Amino acid sequence: MQKTITTAFALSLAGVLFSACGGGGNNSVTSVPQTKTAASYIQIERLARPAIKEVFEPFNDHKLSNAVEPYAGSPSDPMPADIVGTEDYVRPPNTTAGTDYGKTLETILYPDEYAVDLSQTGVSAAYLGVETGGATGSKFGGRGLTDDVVDISLGALFGNTLSALGVTADDHEENNCLSKENLTQRASQAGTATFPYLSAPH
């Protein structure tokens, strides 16, 4: 998306800056020259899966991952290493349980795109359906309108979602405080059974 922004330094309000001084109530008024600048920029943020970049990537890595295609194996994309590194710090590989959540999540969450299997018919969309072999509801993948993708993601990152789905063994290192967003949907936001399947604007 390309945007052009023109600013007129509106906060200067008629070109004066008031600064209050302590003491006897004396105020000084400093003149500020009025300036006008224009800037054009292209804003890009690669956000296929909600919460993934926000949880795993240090802010400085955003500009790196935003500049490359979200394909597995891209050597200049920091996201795979960020997923493994962060998850291994939160819940280290457990040799006794035979789990490596960092590596498992990296194979599920990367490449950073919605995978859809168009050969699947008669089934509804299911977030991470392709990546988990249908464990989240169907093998179609994509994202259903009623999928709570943030809860699913947080459950996979910090909870027992992956072990409950049979994707990996349970490492018993869940953090229940972080594994759900603990928000409920308002009744007015519930979907409908007919097109466009969304609640009316309000």
Beta strands, then each sheet from edge to edge (+ up, - down):
strand 1: 2-7
strand 2: 16-20
strand 3: 27-31
strand 4: 37-42
sheet 1: 1+ 4-
sheet 2: 2+ 3-
end
